[in-house]
Amino acid sequence: VDDFFFGIPNRDFLICWSSKGDAEFQNSMRTQIATDVERQPYPLSGKTFIVKADGEIFLEEQSSIGDPRAETAELN
């Protein structure tokens, strides 16, 4: 199992992709997550996470800033 990225920009969306994609594709996915969190209903986070091959999950350092409403929402 290889490392992969994921984002949860809004309710009902989980976006996952391989860490082996080219830089343009990687940036496109990050941009899409940031766009979705601003435009779609029920925003959760504009951040990108990485799942390592051993199952550990980390916040990606260059991840975009999420919607501040999502940080305090109780029922999204």
N, C-alpha and C positions, 0 to 999 in steps of 0.2 A: 504494500500500500504506500502510495506516495503522498507527500504533503499536498493539501489543497486549501483554497481560500473559500470563505463564505461571507455573506452579508444578509441582514434581515431588515430591509429598508422600511417595510410596513407590514401590517398584519396580512397574513395569507401568502407572504412571499418569502421564500428561502432560496437564495441564489448561491450556487456552488460552482467552482471551476478549478481546474488543475493548476498547480503552481508552475507547470512546465510550459505554459503558453508564452508567446512572445510578448515583449514589453508593451506594444501597441494594444494587444488584446487585454492584457492585465489592466492597463490604464482605462480602457474602454469600460471594463466591468466595474471598476471603482467609480468612474464617472456616472455610470448608469445607477448605481446604488445611491450616490449623492443626489442625483436628479429625482429618483423615485421617492426618497424620503421627504423631499420638498413638495412634490406634486401629487402624490397619491394620498388617499384618505388613510387614517390611522397610522401615522408615521411611528416608527420604532427607533431606528438608528441608521445613520449614514456611515457608520464605521465598518471596516473590513477586518475579519478575523482570519487566522490561519490555524489549521488543524495539522499537527505534525504526525508523522507516520506512527509514532508511539501512542497517539490519541490525545496528547496534550493540546489545549486550545489557548491561543494567545491573541491579544489585540494587535493588529498590524500597526507598527509605529507611524507610518505615513498615511494612515487611514484618515479620511475626511471627518470633519466635525458633524456629529449627528444633530438632529432637531432637538433643541433644548426642551421642548415640551415632552419628549419621550423620556427624558431622565426622571421626571417627576410624576409621570402618568401612572395611575394605579390600575386602570382597567382599559388597556388598549386593545 
